[in-house]
């Protein structure tokens, strides 16, 4: 059995934490925001220099996919 879960390192957690702060007033529950931010982080290249919030603006398809996966409505 294989797992598709990706384990976040310290740099990933920094980006995910910032994404959560950026989205804390968007109306979703904290666990949904975490899943969304984690999903977006996983779609980004490890060498990306933009924040998740910056990156999502130029990647609407990835954003929609992560909204769906996280249960964001």
VODO-830884 format. One record per residue: x, y, z of N, C-alpha, C, O, CB in turn. Coordinates in nm, 3 decimals. Atoms other than C-alpha are relative to their C-alpha. Glycine has a CB too. Example, Ala and Ser with C-alpha at 12.3 -4.5 7.8 and 13.67 -1.06 7.14 Angstrom:
<recs>
- nu:nv:nw:cau:cav:caw:cu:cv:cw:ou:ov:ow:cbu:cbv:cbw
- 0.089:-0.119:0.000:1.230:-0.450:0.780:0.090:0.120:0.000:0.194:0.118:0.066:-0.099:0.003:0.125
- -0.082:-0.119:-0.006:1.367:-0.106:0.714:-0.077:0.109:0.073:-0.026:0.220:0.090:0.041:0.046:-0.142
</recs>
This chain:
<recs>
- nu:nv:nw:cau:cav:caw:cu:cv:cw:ou:ov:ow:cbu:cbv:cbw
- 0.085:-0.118:0.000:0.000:0.000:0.000:0.089:0.124:0.000:0.185:0.133:0.077:-0.096:0.000:0.123
- -0.076:-0.124:0.005:0.134:0.341:-0.090:-0.086:0.115:0.048:-0.209:0.109:0.044:0.052:0.027:-0.143
- 0.070:-0.119:-0.049:0.044:0.677:0.051:0.028:0.116:-0.094:0.140:0.133:-0.141:0.043:0.035:0.144
- -0.018:-0.118:0.083:-0.012:0.990:-0.153:0.025:0.123:0.085:0.042:0.233:0.032:-0.121:0.022:-0.090
- -0.023:-0.114:-0.089:0.037:1.210:0.153:0.142:0.049:-0.017:0.237:-0.029:-0.020:-0.028:-0.038:0.147
- -0.131:-0.062:0.010:0.324:1.451:0.116:0.030:0.065:0.133:-0.050:0.141:0.187:0.005:0.105:-0.117
- -0.038:-0.056:-0.129:0.509:1.540:0.432:0.069:0.133:-0.020:0.161:0.146:-0.100:0.091:-0.097:0.077
- -0.052:-0.136:0.013:0.584:1.908:0.472:0.126:0.016:0.083:0.134:-0.032:0.196:-0.105:0.103:0.042
- -0.120:-0.034:-0.077:0.929:2.026:0.575:-0.020:0.139:0.060:-0.127:0.198:0.045:0.129:-0.006:-0.089
- 0.012:-0.130:-0.068:0.999:2.345:0.771:-0.032:0.113:-0.097:-0.110:0.202:-0.064:0.130:0.031:0.075
- 0.026:-0.105:0.099:1.000:2.560:0.456:-0.146:-0.006:-0.047:-0.212:0.097:-0.061:0.095:-0.014:-0.121
- 0.139:0.016:0.039:0.666:2.416:0.346:-0.094:0.054:0.107:-0.191:0.123:0.077:-0.032:-0.148:-0.028
- 0.085:-0.046:-0.110:0.517:2.484:0.689:-0.001:0.152:0.010:-0.102:0.212:0.047:0.046:-0.061:0.133
- -0.006:-0.147:0.000:0.635:2.845:0.665:-0.100:0.056:-0.102:-0.175:0.149:-0.073:0.144:0.051:-0.032
- 0.090:-0.046:0.106:0.445:2.889:0.337:-0.145:-0.029:0.035:-0.233:0.054:0.012:0.037:-0.066:-0.133
- 0.136:0.038:-0.037:0.138:2.703:0.464:-0.053:0.091:0.110:-0.168:0.135:0.106:-0.005:-0.148:0.045
- 0.039:-0.089:-0.109:0.130:2.912:0.782:-0.034:0.139:-0.052:-0.133:0.199:-0.010:0.111:0.009:0.105
- 0.028:-0.132:0.058:0.149:3.234:0.579:-0.130:-0.003:-0.079:-0.209:0.091:-0.072:0.116:0.045:-0.090
- 0.124:0.015:0.076:-0.127:3.111:0.349:-0.120:0.001:0.093:-0.222:0.064:0.064:0.003:-0.130:-0.084
- 0.110:0.004:-0.096:-0.346:3.038:0.650:-0.028:0.139:0.056:-0.144:0.177:0.073:0.032:-0.098:0.115
- 0.018:-0.138:-0.048:-0.287:3.390:0.784:-0.068:0.085:-0.107:-0.156:0.165:-0.077:0.137:0.062:0.040
- 0.056:-0.078:0.111:-0.368:3.535:0.441:-0.148:-0.030:-0.022:-0.222:0.055:-0.071:0.079:-0.027:-0.128
- 0.137:0.044:0.029:-0.696:3.340:0.426:-0.089:-0.013:0.123:-0.200:-0.064:0.113:0.004:-0.131:-0.071
- 0.074:0.021:-0.125:-0.812:3.351:0.789:-0.135:0.071:0.003:-0.223:0.031:0.079:0.082:0.045:0.116
- 0.126:-0.075:0.000:-1.091:3.600:0.714:-0.084:-0.026:-0.124:-0.169:0.056:-0.160:0.029:0.148:0.011
- 0.073:0.031:0.124:-1.225:3.430:0.401:-0.126:-0.082:0.024:-0.197:-0.116:-0.071:0.091:-0.073:-0.095
- 0.126:0.066:-0.031:-1.506:3.249:0.582:0.004:-0.151:0.011:-0.098:-0.213:0.041:-0.096:0.035:-0.100
- -0.009:0.146:-0.012:-1.379:2.890:0.581:0.054:-0.038:0.137:0.121:0.041:0.204:0.091:-0.058:-0.112
- -0.051:0.051:-0.127:-1.305:2.678:0.887:0.150:-0.021:-0.010:0.205:-0.041:-0.119:-0.072:-0.131:0.039
- -0.146:0.011:-0.003:-0.943:2.650:0.996:0.051:-0.128:-0.065:0.151:-0.124:-0.138:0.049:0.006:0.144
- -0.047:0.125:0.059:-0.911:2.283:0.895:-0.014:0.001:-0.151:0.067:-0.060:-0.221:-0.076:-0.118:0.059
- 0.019:-0.011:0.145:-1.047:2.362:0.548:0.109:0.088:-0.060:0.165:0.057:-0.165:-0.140:0.057:-0.033
- -0.106:-0.090:0.048:-0.802:2.651:0.507:0.134:-0.073:0.000:0.212:-0.059:-0.094:0.008:0.128:0.088
- -0.125:0.076:-0.006:-0.516:2.423:0.618:0.009:-0.097:-0.117:0.112:-0.105:-0.183:0.011:-0.076:0.133
- 0.000:0.096:0.111:-0.614:2.155:0.364:0.021:0.072:-0.133:0.095:0.024:-0.219:-0.133:-0.079:-0.003
- -0.015:-0.078:0.123:-0.643:2.420:0.091:0.145:0.045:-0.017:0.204:0.027:-0.123:-0.094:0.123:0.003
- -0.137:-0.051:0.007:-0.304:2.574:0.173:0.100:-0.113:-0.023:0.196:-0.097:-0.098:0.035:0.077:0.128
- -0.088:0.115:0.019:-0.139:2.233:0.196:-0.009:-0.050:-0.144:0.093:-0.083:-0.204:-0.037:-0.113:0.099
- 0.020:0.043:0.138:-0.288:2.134:-0.140:0.073:0.094:-0.096:0.144:0.049:-0.186:-0.150:-0.005:-0.034
- -0.065:-0.098:0.087:-0.168:2.456:-0.305:0.152:-0.012:0.012:0.223:-0.008:-0.089:-0.044:0.143:0.036
- -0.144:0.014:-0.021:0.178:2.415:-0.151:0.053:-0.123:-0.074:0.160:-0.118:-0.133:0.032:-0.009:0.150
- -0.042:0.123:0.066:0.198:2.060:-0.287:0.002:0.014:-0.152:0.078:-0.056:-0.219:-0.091:-0.115:0.040
- 0.003:-0.021:0.145:0.116:2.183:-0.639:0.114:0.091:-0.048:0.147:0.091:-0.167:-0.134:0.060:-0.040
- -0.107:-0.094:0.036:0.394:2.443:-0.632:0.135:-0.070:-0.008:0.159:-0.168:0.063:0.006:0.116:0.101
- -0.137:0.049:0.009:0.752:2.374:-0.735:0.075:0.035:0.128:0.052:0.141:0.186:0.072:0.059:-0.124
- -0.078:-0.024:-0.123:0.993:2.346:-0.442:0.086:0.125:-0.008:0.121:0.183:0.095:0.088:-0.119:0.028
- -0.085:-0.118:0.017:1.198:2.632:-0.588:-0.080:0.129:-0.021:-0.022:0.234:-0.047:0.092:-0.021:-0.118
- 0.085:-0.117:0.019:0.901:2.870:-0.617:0.032:0.105:0.106:0.048:0.073:0.224:-0.149:-0.039:0.005
- -0.032:-0.108:-0.093:0.973:3.208:-0.461:-0.123:0.082:0.039:-0.118:0.159:0.135:0.104:0.092:-0.061
- 0.123:-0.072:-0.035:0.618:3.345:-0.459:-0.069:-0.070:0.118:-0.053:-0.190:0.138:-0.096:0.007:-0.122
- 0.082:0.060:-0.106:0.392:3.294:-0.159:-0.115:-0.075:-0.067:-0.143:-0.056:-0.185:-0.053:0.110:0.100
- 0.115:0.072:0.052:0.096:3.062:-0.201:-0.107:0.099:-0.047:-0.167:0.081:-0.152:-0.059:-0.096:0.106
- 0.102:-0.100:0.035:-0.135:3.366:-0.204:0.034:0.074:-0.128:-0.057:0.112:-0.203:-0.016:0.099:0.114
- -0.042:-0.063:0.126:0.068:3.525:-0.485:-0.014:-0.099:-0.115:-0.062:-0.064:-0.223:0.146:0.052:0.010
- -0.003:0.103:0.104:0.101:3.200:-0.681:-0.140:-0.035:-0.047:-0.162:-0.057:-0.166:0.070:-0.124:0.052
- 0.135:0.042:0.037:-0.270:3.117:-0.671:-0.065:0.095:-0.100:-0.151:0.054:-0.177:-0.087:-0.011:0.125
- 0.058:-0.099:0.091:-0.354:3.437:-0.860:0.032:-0.030:-0.146:-0.045:0.004:-0.236:0.050:0.140:0.035
- -0.038:0.034:0.137:-0.171:3.309:-1.168:-0.023:-0.148:-0.032:0.017:-0.196:-0.138:0.147:0.036:-0.023
- 0.027:0.142:0.020:-0.285:2.946:-1.129:-0.144:-0.033:0.041:-0.166:-0.106:0.138:0.101:-0.088:0.080
- 0.141:0.019:-0.039:-0.668:2.949:-1.123:-0.047:-0.146:-0.004:-0.133:-0.184:0.076:-0.088:0.081:-0.090
- 0.042:0.140:0.006:-0.704:2.582:-1.223:0.043:-0.076:0.124:-0.033:-0.156:0.179:0.057:-0.067:-0.126
- -0.050:0.065:-0.121:-0.488:2.466:-0.934:-0.080:0.048:0.122:-0.111:-0.031:0.211:0.150:0.030:0.019
- 0.077:-0.057:-0.110:-0.677:2.700:-0.701:-0.138:-0.067:0.008:-0.182:-0.105:0.116:-0.015:0.153:-0.018
- 0.132:0.064:0.002:-1.015:2.555:-0.809:0.009:-0.145:0.046:-0.078:-0.192:0.119:-0.061:0.007:-0.140
- -0.018:0.139:-0.040:-0.885:2.200:-0.767:0.020:-0.011:0.152:-0.039:-0.097:0.216:0.120:-0.062:-0.074
- -0.025:0.003:-0.144:-0.759:2.273:-0.415:-0.122:0.043:0.080:-0.146:-0.008:0.189:0.119:0.089:0.035
- 0.126:-0.037:-0.066:-1.084:2.447:-0.322:-0.091:-0.121:0.008:-0.153:-0.146:0.112:-0.070:0.116:-0.076
- 0.085:0.119:0.004:-1.269:2.132:-0.427:0.053:-0.107:0.096:-0.025:-0.164:0.173:-0.007:-0.056:-0.143
- -0.059:0.104:-0.085:-1.027:1.895:-0.249:-0.013:0.033:0.148:-0.029:-0.058:0.230:0.146:-0.018:-0.035
- 0.003:-0.039:-0.141:-1.036:2.094:0.075:-0.141:0.016:0.054:-0.161:0.022:0.176:0.076:0.130:0.018
- 0.138:-0.021:-0.043:-1.413:2.137:0.083:-0.036:0.146:0.018:-0.136:0.179:0.083:-0.025:-0.073:0.128
- 0.025:-0.144:-0.009:-1.394:2.515:0.051:-0.119:0.033:-0.088:-0.124:-0.007:-0.204:0.127:0.083:-0.043
- 0.120:-0.033:0.078:-1.729:2.654:-0.061:-0.012:0.148:-0.021:-0.107:0.194:-0.085:-0.126:-0.051:0.067
</recs>
